Amino acid sequence: MMIYGIGIDVVEVGRIEAAITHLGDAFIDRLFTAREREYCGKQKRPALHYAARFAAKEAVSKALGTGIGGQAGWLDMEVERAESGAPKMVFTGRAADFLASEGIAEVQVSLSHAKEYAAANAVAVKHSP
């Protein structure tokens, strides 16, 4: 395997809280899948978990070199939890097509959050030629 790209992002949790307060479901539904909304909604501080997922999607888009949009939209990327509890990226739609076309085998992601910030890094790896 070889590294295709890496990405990192840091998000102010207050910024996500403000967007949720002002835009409500319109904001949440545009950026997060149903399973992400279900998971975050059950947490003591949902905005903290939304912020971590926002950071993860930004970090992944940087690792892929696509940005958010045409080849990897917000809803084409989903943060799941593996049985171990570790975050795991799942791709659908345009993002899944992009990964396949580039030979990317997986995108590993790590999340972290504190009271005011959430951060994520991502490493996209592909099979060696």
ABEGO torsion letter per residue (X at the ends): XBBABBBBBBBBAAAAAAAAAAAEAAAAAAABBAAAAAAAAABABAAAAAAAAAAAAAAAAAAAGAEBEAABBAAABBBBBBAAGBBBBBBBEAAAAAAAAAGBABBBBBBBBBAABBBBBBBBBBBBX
